[in-house]
Structure formats: C-alpha cells, structure tokens
Amino acid sequence: MDETILIKLLQIQSQHQRKLREFAGKLNLSYFELDLLSLVLDAVGVPADNTIEQIGKYGYGSWIEQPNTFSRAWYYDKFQQCVTQGAYEECKDYLEKIIITSTFHHLLNSKKIELVI
C-alpha cells in the first residue's frame, strides 16, 4: 500500500478516536469504533495479535513467555503517544517507526540464513 494512503488512514483513525472521546459518557458509540490502525499494521507486515489464543492455550500465567506469542498492544500504545493531533507529520513519523520496528522484529525472529559464497 502507498505510504500516503497509510498516513491518511492513521489520520482518520486519530480523528475518529478524538470524536469518540468527545462523546464518551454522552452516547454509546461502541458500535461505530473503527480499527484502521490494524489495517496499517497488516500493510507494513506487523504480525497479527494472538494474545487471546495464547491465553486460551497457556493460561494467564505463562502466555506472554511463549516464543510464538505476539501482541500488538505496544503499537496501539505508541500510536496514542505519538499521534496526538492527527497531523500528517505525526502520522508519518509513527509509520516510519513501526516499519523499522516491524523490520527488526522480523529479522530477529526469522531463521538463520546461511551465506553461500
């Protein structure tokens, strides 16, 4: 997906969250919640969150310690921290950070590649 489209999706997500906070306590808007951030994370190669499945398999005590557990919570928390106004530059910076993080995560967790000379 084009970077400009991903940035626009992040801006819409930010605006949407701001509107939901504005009406919190006044109206129940839970049916209108969007998760465009998930689409962006998918597009840049961040693995799907499997915390629910891992908790089901291993219980609350040891699910996080499993090597094949992946949580997207950090990416959502970082979005809340980095994107406060929904400005283009904020979203672009966040996108660049998650691409770098996703790339390093993939490299660290992939199989060893043998060099053939």
N, C-alpha and C positions, 0 to 999 in steps of 0.2 A: 504494500500500500504506500502511496505517496506520503512523504513527510508532512506536507501541507495539510493533507486530509487528516492525518493523525493528530496534528496540532489543533485543528478545528474541532475534532471530536473531544479532545481534552478541554477546550474552551467551553464547549456545550455542556460537558459533564460538570465543570465548575459552576457555570451559570445555573444549571439545574439544581445542584446541591445548595446553592445560595438561596434559590427560591423556596426549596423545601424547608430550609432553616427559618426563612422569613415567616412561613405559615405554620411552623411547628407549634403544637398546642392549640391552634385555632381550628385547623381542619385536619382530617386524617387523609394524607396524601400518599400513604404507603403503596397504593395501587399504581401510582404514577412514577415510582422510582425507576430510574434508568441506570444501567451499568455500562456506560460507554468505555470506561476505563478497562474493563475486561476485554473488550474488542481490541483496544490499543495494545494491551499486554499480549494478547494472542498474535497480533500482527507483527510484533517485534520478537516473538519467539520465547516469551516467558512461559515456562511450563504451567499447566493447569494446576489449580489448587486441589489437593487431595486430602486435606485435613480431616474432613468428615469420614471418609473411607478408612483412613488410618486410625482414627479414634475408635471406629467400629471394630477394626481388626485387633488393635493392641490395647485399647482402653485409654483412659485419661492419663495414666501414669507414665506410659512409655511411648506414646505415638510420636512425639516430637524427636525422639532419639533414633528413629528408624532412618536408614540412609536413603530410602526412596520416598520420604515424606517431603512434600513441597507446599509451602504456604505462601499465598500472595499478600498476606497481611502487611508485610513491610512495604510493598509497593503502594498499597492504599494509604498507609500512614504517611509515607513520604509525599504522596500526592497532596494530602491535606496540609502538610508543612510547606511544600514548595510552591503550590499554586493557591495563592490567597485571593487574588483579584481576577484570575482567569485571563490575564494579559498574554498576548502572543509570546513574548519573551519568556515569561514564566513557564508556559507550556512547552516551549521549545527546549528550555534548559532541562525540564523534567524528562522529556522524551529522550534527550541525549544521555541523561543519567541512567535511565532504565535500559537503554540499548547497551551501554557499556557494562552495566551490572549483569544483564542477561548474557552477554557475550562471555564475560569472565566466569559466570556460573557454569555455562555450557562447557567452556574449556577445562575448568577444574573437575567437572564431573564426567567428562567423556572418557572413553577408553584410551589407553596409551597408544600412540601412533608410532609405529616403527619406521625409522628413516632408512630408506633404501638408496644406497649410493652406487 
